[in-house]
Amino acid sequence: MVAKVRERLSVSKQTAQKFDSERFNLRKLNVLEVRKQYQIEITCRFAASENLSDDKNMNRAWENIKWNIKTSAKDILGLYELKQHKPWFDEECVHFLDQRKRAAMQWVQDPNQSIVDNLNSVRHEASRHFRKSES
């Protein structure tokens, strides 16, 4: 039982890694000219592959179709580039954190209403900045 689970996990990891290798920039298909160019490219590739082979091997035919689509997408659309995420906790975040700690210490030492208002204001600003920085 454990061996079967491990085998399935390894197969699923290999499948996931296979799909991660090439991602195409499909958003370019929203542009009419690019979409037409992609359609023409695929049509030409399929027409050329039909002329080349009339064999009955189904696996080879599917591989040929997959290769035609991938090659056309890579040529016309290009590969999708993942966004480079910048670290959200930067020096400005450290400044807000220090400011919030100082306001909390003032409130502990002297809990009057103006210090409480200041603490709430600083907390609000720090929270707003942290939410903005994360996204």
C-alpha positions in Angstrom: 0.0 0.0 0.0 2.7 2.5 1.0 4.7 1.6 -2.2 1.7 2.4 -4.4 1.2 5.7 -2.7 4.8 6.6 -3.1 4.7 5.6 -6.8 1.6 7.7 -7.4 3.2 10.7 -5.6 6.4 10.4 -7.7 4.3 10.2 -10.9 2.2 13.2 -9.9 5.4 15.2 -9.1 6.9 14.3 -12.4 3.7 15.4 -14.1 3.6 18.7 -12.2 7.3 19.3 -13.1 6.5 18.6 -16.8 3.7 21.2 -16.9 5.9 23.8 -15.1 8.6 23.6 -17.7 6.8 25.7 -20.4 4.0 28.2 -19.7 3.0 30.3 -22.6 1.9 33.9 -22.4 -1.8 33.4 -23.3 -2.7 37.0 -22.6 -1.3 37.9 -25.9 -4.2 36.1 -27.5 -6.4 39.0 -26.4 -4.8 41.1 -29.2 -6.6 40.5 -32.5 -3.5 40.6 -34.7 -1.6 38.2 -32.5 -4.5 35.8 -32.4 -4.8 35.9 -36.2 -1.1 35.3 -36.6 -1.3 32.3 -34.1 -4.2 30.8 -36.0 -2.4 31.2 -39.3 0.8 29.6 -37.9 -1.1 26.6 -36.5 -3.0 26.1 -39.7 0.2 26.2 -41.8 1.9 23.7 -39.4 -1.0 21.3 -39.5 -1.2 21.6 -43.3 2.5 20.8 -43.6 2.3 17.9 -41.2 -0.6 16.4 -43.1 1.3 16.5 -46.4 4.4 14.8 -44.8 2.9 11.8 -43.2 -0.1 9.6 -43.8 0.9 6.8 -41.3 -1.6 5.2 -39.0 0.4 5.4 -35.8 -1.9 7.2 -33.4 0.8 8.0 -30.7 3.0 9.6 -33.3 0.1 11.6 -34.6 -0.7 12.9 -31.2 3.0 13.8 -30.5 3.1 15.6 -33.8 0.0 17.6 -32.9 1.4 18.5 -29.5 4.7 19.5 -31.0 3.0 21.7 -33.6 0.9 23.5 -30.9 3.8 24.0 -28.6 6.1 25.3 -31.3 3.5 27.7 -32.6 2.7 29.0 -29.2 6.4 29.5 -28.3 7.1 31.3 -31.6 4.1 33.6 -31.6 3.1 34.0 -27.9 6.4 33.5 -26.1 6.9 32.0 -22.7 5.1 33.4 -19.7 7.6 35.0 -17.3 6.8 34.7 -13.6 6.7 37.9 -11.6 9.7 38.6 -9.5 8.3 39.3 -6.0 10.1 41.9 -4.0 10.4 41.3 -0.3 7.5 43.2 1.3 9.1 43.7 4.7 11.5 46.5 3.9 13.1 49.3 5.9 9.9 51.4 5.8 8.1 48.5 7.5 10.8 48.4 10.2 10.2 52.2 10.7 6.5 51.7 11.2 7.1 48.7 13.5 9.5 50.8 15.7 7.1 53.7 15.7 4.3 51.4 16.9 6.5 49.9 19.7 7.4 53.4 20.9 3.8 54.5 21.0 2.9 51.4 22.9 5.7 52.0 25.5 4.5 55.6 25.9 1.0 54.3 26.6 2.3 51.8 29.2 4.2 54.6 31.0 1.4 57.2 30.9 -2.1 55.9 29.8 -3.9 59.2 29.2 -6.3 59.9 26.4 -4.0 61.8 24.0 -1.4 59.0 24.2 -4.1 56.4 23.6 -5.3 58.3 20.5 -1.7 58.6 19.3 -1.3 54.8 19.8 -4.5 54.0 17.9 -3.4 56.3 15.0 0.1 54.8 14.8 -1.4 51.2 14.9 -3.8 52.2 12.1 -1.1 53.7 9.9 1.2 50.7 10.5 -1.5 48.2 9.7 -2.4 50.1 6.5 1.2 50.1 5.4 1.7 46.4 6.1 -1.5 45.5 4.1 -0.4 47.7 1.2 3.2 46.2 1.2 2.0 42.6 1.1 0.0 43.0 -2.1 
